[in-house]
Structure formats: structure tokens, C-alpha cells
């Protein structure tokens, strides 16, 4: 068995909470493999390409990937060429605003927000 029943249930819950984001994002695809479980596949649509894939180990892992993706969407929209660790105060506020509906449904993973986007002094 790839995941225990509990792990699969937790993964499916996270997948469900982020379902619309997962469906709309042009940068990746979340796929199911009977051999290895969930696979996070980096893709491109213009030009069309498949880049790298990695196995999703846990619900926490999937949640982190989705939160990082949402954060990077904000940076893309603001046209800033830097990582999440260098987000300015307005970007950080917008990222947190976009995360809130997901974290309201997945409060057990709210600590990930602080790990991905630590408070700055």
C-alpha cells in the first residue's frame, strides 16, 4: 500500500480544499499513480512542456506545495522577480489574504504559513 488509509484520507482532504486552485494553475498538475501515489508535476503551457515530477509524501507536503504555489502566483501578478522570502509587506499581506480561506478549512496546517512566509521584524 502506497499510503495508509489515514494518510490517503488526509491527502484527499487537502486535495479537495485546494481543488479549484489545482485545476486552474498552469504551472503544475497533481496526478495519481497506482505505483507511487500522488505526483506533483511541474509543467508549462506556452511552450508546452513537462518538467519535473516528485512524489507527494504526505498531506502536509501537498498543503505546502499548494501554499507555495499560491504565494508564487502573487509574486507573478506583482511582476516581481524574487522568492517568497523577499516578498515586500504588501505582497506578504496579499499572500496571507489568499491563504486564509484554505487555512480556515485546514487549521492543522496553519503553522506552514509561518514556515513559508516568516514574520519579518
Secondary structure, DSSP 8 states (H G I E B T S, - for coil): --S-HHHHHHHHHHHHHTHHHHHH-SSEEEEEETTTEEEEEEEEETTEEEEEEEE--SHHHHHHHHHHHHHHHHHHHTT--S-GGG--HHHHHHHHHHHHHHHHH-GGGTHHHHHHS----
